[in-house]
Structure formats: structure tokens, C-alpha cells
Amino acid sequence: MLIRRLGEDLIWPVRFTAESKSKLGYGLLAAVNGGRFKLYAADGSAEYAQFQREIEFARVHYRPN
């Protein structure tokens, strides 16, 4: 996790467990539902192209529990 504060990058390690991934997922859903999550505009920029490439590879895998 990368946190930017006053021009200083702080990196906090995250151990990915079922619980931590669930918290991250619900946090993302809360941001989307609360209007705090924005996507890059389709403006032809390098950032937009990179985002599109990365999101095309995103997959979900649901476990029984």
C-alpha cells in the first residue's frame, strides 16, 4: 500500500489473507458506492491506455466460504 503525504511516499506492507482481501474489497465497494472512486477518462492518454490494459486482466475467484 502506497500512501503519499506532503510529497513523501510511505509504503506499508500488506499481508494478503482472506480477511485482508475482504476488507480491501468492501472498502473499494464503499468508495464506488459513495462516489469517491473515479476512473481515468477515455482521453487517449498513456495513463488511460495503461489502466485499460491492467483492468482487462482483472479476474475474480470466489471461494466456497
N, C-alpha and C positions, 0 to 999 in steps of 0.2 A: 504494500500500500504506500503510495507516494503522497505526502502532504506538503503543500507549498505554503510557507508563512514568511512574509516580508522578504521575498526573494531568496529564501533559504529552503532547500529541499530536505525534508525529513523522511526517512524510509523506515517503516515499521514492518518487521517480519510478520507474516500471517501463516499459521499452520492450517491447512485445509482439511477440515474434518466435516462430517455430515452436519454437525451443529453450526460450524462457522460458515459453511456454504449456504445453509438455510438462512442464517441471519443476513448474509450478504444479499441473497435473493429477495428476501422480504424487504430489505432496505431499498433495493433497486425498484421493486414494485411500488413501495411507498413514494419514492421520488417521482416515478412515472405518474402515478395516480394523483399526486399533489401538484403536478405541473412544474416540478423542479428539474426534470430531466429533458434535455434538448438534444436533438440530433443535428449533425452538420447539414447545412443547406446544400442542395444539389447545384452547386455553383461551378463545377468543373475544376475545383482546386485540388491540389495534391492531397490535402487533408481529407477531403471528401472521398477521393478515389481510394486512399488507404483504408478509411473507415468501411467503405463498401466491400473491399477485399476481405477484411477481417470479419465482418458480420456474415458474409456468405459462408464462412467456415464454422460458424457457431452452431453447436448441436446441443440437444438436451438428452439426458438419460435418466429416466425415472427408476428408482429402486422400489422394491416391494414395500419397504417400511415408510 
